[in-house]
Amino acid sequence: MSLYTAHQSKMIGSIDRAVTGLGEIHPLNNSYYAQCLEIFEANSDQRPGLLGWFEANVVSKMSQDANTILSVGCGTGAFDERILGYARARMNQVRYLGIEPNEISAAEFLQAMGSQRCDQVDVSVLVQRFGEQTFENEFDLILFVQSIYYLEDRNDAIDAAMRALKPGGELIIVIAPDEELNTIANLMWQRQMEQKSWFSDNVRAHFDARGLDYEETRVNANLNVNECFGESTEEGRNIVDFIVQTRADQLPTGLRNDISEFLMSISEEQGTTTCLPHPVDIFRCKKG
């Protein structure tokens, strides 16, 4: 059964042709990307659902002694500071390392996490891409939270992460499924990065190809898009720009209209709130 109606499939085809015909699609610059991400996350209930799952299923099951945690593509630390808070409350010693190529986001990561520094907690960040430095048998937990999309070779990154884990350590990948909300972004990414994006199916295929055992969980969530349609606000424009991963106001009018129509077609009314489905999949794999 198709995920889309015939009309939605037609709209996707129209958007695809329009995107293919564009000369260049500029990605969001570092500072504007961070701004859009913050607004996007603030209008979704996905992060609270993820954090609740992490606390109950990951951090609470880890050793209470000492643990070393790596967050790949840590961004501004909005997610990691909560994970560190859970870890700090449970563990005797925590070393928390972030890897983030965006200098602005990396600085904000240190600022967000710095308040928890103490004799019990060490926090640091590497301003680089994952893979520039080699790690072997070093981490108890490695996190890719909505970050694996942006890596050049995702298969190599997962392999490197597995090598970086201590025996018994765990890799957790949080990634979107290839469903409605990500359809347009995927078309944009293919032009910007000259490769298809990765989604849940790709992570599943990687683990299967490597013969690795893994567990998979879905967290269902919704994105509030009340501000995105009609007379949109600046906040609404930030959300749409993050959804499509480029400045929508720089796209041709016909393409903008097609994108708006498609997003409206996949939206749902929940009381007074217009929502887009925003599910996320979690993969966890232990090193033997």
N, C-alpha and C positions, 0 to 999 in steps of 0.2 A: 504494500500500500504506500502510495506516494505521500511525502510529508506536506506537499503543497497542492492547492487546487489548480485547475487548468489555468485560471486567470493569473494566479500567483506565479506559476511556471512561465507564463507569457511575459509577465513583468520582469522576472529574473533574466530571461533571455534578452529583453530590451535593455536592461541595465548592463548586462554583460557586453552586448554589442557596443553600447555607448562608451563603456570603460575601455574596451579594446581600441576604440577609435581615438582616444585622447593621446595627445603628444607626450605628456608627462603628468604624473600624479605625485604631488609633493607630500611626503609624510609630515605629520605634526612635529614641529620643532620641540626640543627638549623641555623648555619651560611651559609651552602651551600644552604639550602632552601631559605633563604633571598636573596642570590645572584642570584639564578635562577629565583625567583619571579620578582626581579627588571628587569632582562634582558627580561623575558617573557612579562611583562607589557609594557616595552619600545618598543617592537616589535608588539604590538597590538593597534588598535585604539578603543578598547572597553572602556578604562577608560575615554578618553575625551567625548565619547558619554554618559557615565553614569553621569559624572559631569555636562554636559549641561542639562541633564534631571533633576538632583537633584536641580540645581539652579532654573530652570524654574518652576518645579512642586512641590517642597517641601519647600526649604528655603524661597523662595519669598512669600509663602503663610502662613508662620508662624508669630506669634505675633512679633511686633517690640519692645516689652518691654523686658522681661527676659525669657530665655529658658535654660533648662538643657538637654544636649545631651549625650547619651551613645553609644559608638562604641564597639561592641563585636568582639574580634579577630581583633583589630585595626592594628596589624602588625607594620610597621615602620612609619605609619602616612602619607604616600604619598597621600592617598586619603583624609584622615581626615583634613589635613592642608588646602586643597582647600575648603572643606565644612565649616571649621571654618572661612576661609577668607570671604566666602559668608555671613555667619551668622554675623560676626563682622561688616560687612558693613551695615547690616540691623538692628541689634538688640542693645538695650541699655546695656544688660547684657547677657553674655553667660558663662555657666559652661559646660565644655567639659571633659568627663571622658572616658578613654580608658580602656579596659580589654584585657590583652595579656599575655599568659603563657610563651612566649619565652622572656627571660630576655634581650637578645641582641636586639630584635625587639622593646621591650618596651622602652629601653633606647633611641633608635633611634626615637621612637614616641615622647618622651619628647623633644628631641633635635629639631625635625622638627616643633613641635607645639610651642616650647618655645618662638620663636621670636614674637609670637602674644600675649603673656601674657601682661596684663596691668590691670588697675583698672576695665576695662570693661570686661576682659576675664580671666577666671580661667581654667587652664588645669592641669589634673592629670592623672595618670595611675595606675592600680592595676595589679601587676604581679601575676596572678592566672587564673584559669579556671572559666568561667562563671558558676554560681551556687554555688560557694564556699561561696559567701556572698549573703544574701537575701536583695532584694530591694522591697519596697511597695509604689506605687503611687508617684514615685519620678521624673520620666523623661517625658519630652515633646516629645522627639524623641529618638527611639532606632534603631540602625543600625546593621544589620548583612550583611556585604559586603563581599561576597565570603568566609565566615568563618564558616557557619553552618555545612559544611561537616565534620569538625574536632572535633565536640562535640560528647560526648559519647551517650547522649540521646537527640536527636533533638526535640522530642515531648515535653519533660520536659522543654527544653530550651525556646521553643516558649511560653509555658504556663507561665514560670517564667517571660519572657519578658513582656507579657501582664499584669501580676500583677504589674510589676515595672513601668508601664506607669501611668501617671496622667490621670484622666478622660479627654477624648478628645485628649490624646496623641496618637502618631502614631508609629507603628512598621513597619520597612521596611526591607525586606529580599531580597538581591541580590544573585541569585543562577543560576548555569548553567542548561540548559536542558539536558536530557539524550540523547544526540545526538553524532555525529561523533567524535568530538575532545575528548570527555570524555570517550569513550568506553574502551580504554586500562587502563586509570587511575582507572576506576571503578573495573576492574578485579584485579588490584594491591591492591587497598584499601580493597577489600574483603579478601585478604590474610593477609595484614598488620594489619587491624583493626578487623578482624573476624566479620565483618558486612558489609552489602551493604552500599554504599554511598547514600547520599540524592541528589535528583535533583528536578526540578520544580514540577513534578507530586506528589512528597511526600509532598511538602509544600501545594499544592492545596488540597490534601487529608486531611491534618491536619486541615486546616481551615474549610473544608466541614464537617469533623467529629465533630468539635466543634460548628458548626452552626454560624460561624463568617462571616460577610460580608468583602469582600476584593476586591481590584482592582489589575489587572495584566497588565504589559507592557513588551514588548520585545524590546531590543536594539540590532540591528544587528551589527556585527563587524567582522574584519578579522585579522588574525595573520600572520605576515610576516615570512616565513620560508625559505627564500633564503639561509640562512647559515646552514640549517639543513641536506641537502642531498648532496650526492657525497662526495667531500672532505670537510667535515664539519669543521667549525671553533669552537673555544672554546665557542663563543656566541651561535652557533647552538647547541652544545652539552648541554649547559645550558637550552636551550628552550626544547629540547627533554626530558631531565631529568625531567623538571617540568611537561611536558605533561604526562609522565608515572609515576611520583612521586617516582622514584628510580634512581639509577645510571645505565644508560643503558649499560655502558661499563662493568658492572659486571654481565650482563645477558648472557646466552649462545648465541653463534653466530647465531644459527638458529632462536632463538626468536628475537634477534635484527633485523635480516633481515626481519622477518615477520612484525615486528612493523614498520620498515621503509617502506616496501611495502604498508602496509595498509595506513599509513599517506600520502604517495604519491598518493594513489588511491582516497583520499578524498580532495586533494588539487585542487586549481584552479589557472590558470594563469591570472593575471591582469596586462597587459603590460609586464614590465620586472620583476614583482614581483610574486613569488609563494606564495599563501596564503592558510591558513586553515580557515574554517568558525569558528567564535568565538562569537556566540550569547550569550546573557545573559537575564534572566527574572527577573523582579522586582515585588515583591508582597508588597502591602501596606495595613495595617489593623489598623483601629482606635479603640481605647478603648471607649466604650459607657459611 
